[in-house]
Amino acid sequence: MPKRPVEIVVLSDIHLGTYGCHSKELLRYLKSIDPKMIILNGDIIDIWQFNKSYFPESHLKILRRFLKYVSADIPVYYLTGNHDEMLRKFADFEMGTLKLQNKLVLELDGKKAWFFHGDVFDVTMQYSKWLAKLGAIGYDSLIMLNTFINYFLTKLGREKMSLSQKIKASVKNAVKFINDFENTAAEIAIEKEFDYVICGHIHQAEKKLYSNEKGSVTYLNSGDWVESLTALEYNNKSWSIYQFREDQSAEIHDEESFINLASKLDVKSLYNSLIAKAE
């Protein structure tokens, strides 16, 4: 099957090294396209929650795929996020066509595009990092719980659901945070006279045109590969949101993988980990 040509692919919030990462689906997507440029916009490897006992082969295959692009002289930009912030000390590192940076500015068909992860707008990240890390553990645990629930819903012939998306939609502060994030990114981009501002971080794929008295900008967010399974694609002078659709939630593939994941869920260890992070 011929691969679909894509000028630029933007991926963020893959969270390799966590149970919620949909590495198999991402690998199938990457194998289906022929990109001219890859931009990894933060939280690719989840160093915050890295556990040497859990980094499956499918996660390694994603890293190998990115290195394969580099060996084929395809530009790969790795922009750091909060979960892989340890890499920020190595910003401006280059190896062939692989470039590690904190932010990126590109000119695309006469328009300026500004890429960065977006955690700089997160007040929790700036002033209460321990709370952000605690929340990350809670989020990963929620994804695991969601996995079990959807497994049984599927067995019962019921539609799958996303707990975290329901929470985001129902909690006013969560909705406000997302709106404030988007508005802040857009307003600063207009000030800096960019045509596009491209972020990650909030796991919410989006494409919006923002305007104020000073100008306008297209705000874009690549979403994530934990829940929404989305990416941004640039072709023919236009951006679009790609969403994996063959099996959108695909949390559990078979009974064996369900049992393997269930055996990993140690409530006591999870509690102790949460307490340790809080301290």
Buried (B, 14 or more C-beta within 10 A) or exposed (E): EEEEEBBBBBBBBBBBBBBBBBBBBBBBBBEBBEBBBBBBBBBBBBBBBBEEEEBBEBBEBBBEBBBEBBEEEBBBBBBBBBBBBEBBEEBEEEEBBBBBBBBBEBEBEEEBBBBBBBBBBBEBBEEEBEEBBBEBBBBBBBBBEBBBBBBEBBEEEEEBEBBBBEEBEEEEEBEEBBEEBBBEBBBBBBEEEBBBBBBBBBBBBBBEEBEEEEEEBBBBBBBBBBBBBBBBBBBEEEBBBBEBEEBBBBBBEEEEEBEEBEEEBEEEEBEEBBEEBEE
